[in-house]
């Protein structure tokens, strides 16, 4: 049984809506608390947007190099940073899906 990323995110959102009234906390959306610190959803959103920014920088540096206006060291550094960011996002996604799978296998 394969569990998609969207299924895991939807289940996380449903669990927040279910548990928020029990904990006495109001939520304004998936993973967003009205008061208090940051949520897991906002952390993931920040991480993904940072990764996208890093990938865009790498693409820009590569385009500059192809046009003959960039430095090879900048290109290699940007591509290395983009690869690391993408690997991190994929690893976190895999861990979230794995945790969701474990939770679904638990007996009630």
HELIX and SHEET records of a PDB file:
HELIX    1   1 UNK A    5  UNK A   23  1                                  19    
HELIX    2   2 UNK A   40  UNK A   66  1                                  27    
HELIX    3   3 UNK A   72  UNK A  105  1                                  34    
SHEET    1   A 2 UNK A  27  UNK A  29  0                                        
SHEET    2   A 2 UNK A  32  UNK A  33 -1                                        
END                                                                             
